[in-house]
Amino acid sequence: MSGSIIRASPDELGLQWQTPLSVHQSGLRELLQHAASLSPSPEIVILGIVPENTDSPGMNLSKTVEGVIDRVISDVSALISA
């Protein structure tokens, strides 16, 4: 449902690890892979918001997504403070 906040671990995302051909191809997968190689491995929590519409991308947030931004910021603050 649009506006829902998703909280997931990297394992829950089901990302397929790939070796990029250049540093310009690095993305979320590669960042998470590098973080997992640290000792000790950090706890990684990914927060996202289900968009209202993906058919016509734009530069503005929908009212639905805009309405939950403060809650996501509070969730991030709570995670950092824990």
N, C-alpha and C positions, 0 to 999 in steps of 0.2 A: 504494500500500500504506500502510495507516495507520502513523503514526509516522515516515514518510519526511520528510526535510527537503528542502524545495524552495528553490532559490536562483534568482532571476530578476531581470532588468532590467525597468523599466517597459514597454519595447517588447515584451518576451516575454509580458507579461500580456494584451496585446491589449485594453486598456481603450479604450472609445470616449469621446472628450472631449465634454463637454457644458457649456454655460454654465448654472450654477445660477440659479434665479429669485431666490434670496435667500442670504445668507451662512449660513443655517441648513441649507442643502442641501449644503454643502461636504463632500467626503469625500476618499478616497484619490486619486481621479482629479484633483480640483482641486488638492490638495496637490502632486502630482507635476507638474502643469501649471505651477504657480507656480514650483516648484524649477527646472524646465527653462528658465524665462525669466530666471533669474539669470545674471550674467556674472562669472566663468566658470560654466558649468553644472556643478553638482556631480555626482560619480559616485553613482548611486543603486543600491543593492542591496537587494532585498526577500527576506527569509527567512520561511518559513512551515513549518508542520508539518501534514501530512495528518491530519485528525481520524479517530478510530476510528468515531465514530457522529455523523451529523448529523440523525438522525430524531427524537431526543429531546434538544433542547438543555438544558443545565443549567449550574450554576455551578462544577462541579468538572471537573478534567481527568481524562481516562481514564488508566489506568496506562500504556498505550502512549505517550501524548503526554508524560505526566509523566517517563517514562524517557529522553526525548531532550532535555528542557529544558536540562540542563547542557551538552550538546553545542552547542545553539543559542547559548547564552550564550558559550561558547568561540569559536564562529564569529564572533559579533558583536564580541567583544573583539579577535580577530585582524584583522577588517576595519578596526576603528577604529585599531589600532596600525600598520597598513600604511602 
